[in-house]
Amino acid sequence: MSTYLYKDVNKVTTNILQRMRDEGEKIAMLTAYDYSTAKLLDMAGLDVILVGDSAANVMAGYKTTLPITLNEMIYHASSVVRAVERALVIVDLPFGTYQGNSKEALNSAVRIMKESGADAVKLEGGEEVSESIDRILSAGIPVMGHLGLMPQSINKFGTYAVRAKEDKEAEKIVKDAQILDRHGCFGVVLEKIPALLAKEITDSVSIPTIGIGAGPHVSGQVLVFHDMVGITQQFSPRFLRRYHNLSEEIIKAVTTYIDDVKRVDFPNEKEQY
Ligand code: KIV
């Protein structure tokens, strides 16, 4: 195992992420939506836990991230916060709670911070949400941006395919990343864009860039935990590295349990009072 510059910090903050970016240490981020998983990720030494609105897909089985509510995000976030000591905890503002109305954006962000105890919020979009970003930041709440494939805009995009293949969209993403930087976001997620574009963006902003399907030339990486340990089975994009095949192991454990119960092998003498 390598040694890391910031391994021994008691608590990862947005300032620490900036220092990691400036000193070339990559930032490791994963999603979590519940207490037990968050505890394991924190114990493993992960830098950032994202309570993503991908909870809508992974936890609730919705096809898109759109249906999840602010109350549901606060429930997931507070479960995660209760488990975490070291990692920075960032929470997604769900669809419809910040776009087009900066006062509502501030109220939503304040509710997340107050009711869950999280460290920061994340939202999707560039210039079009800059007023909401300004208002949230003015209350002292750190904001992370999210550009490229923005799952909350799936009905506009019509597909989850790689973004910014056309110059016009690539130019807008570069401009938006610079706007997020200028407005004071502490970082930006770049989802499913060409690696060279992610490099161009990373070189043109002063804040950390966190990639998912955006290649290696970024300040850090994020994956959905359930995808990287193989709990989800159907989702296999090219960018996803599976570190485990937990679905196979869980199914094996459960079928063995069923068998043990049916054969009255479980519980045995030692497993009773
Ligand atoms: O909701 C989520 O999990 C995310 C990551 C994919 C970055 O936004």
Residues whose N, C-alpha, C, O or C-beta is under 5 A from the ligand:
A	BS01	KIV	T31 G52 D53 S54 V189 V222
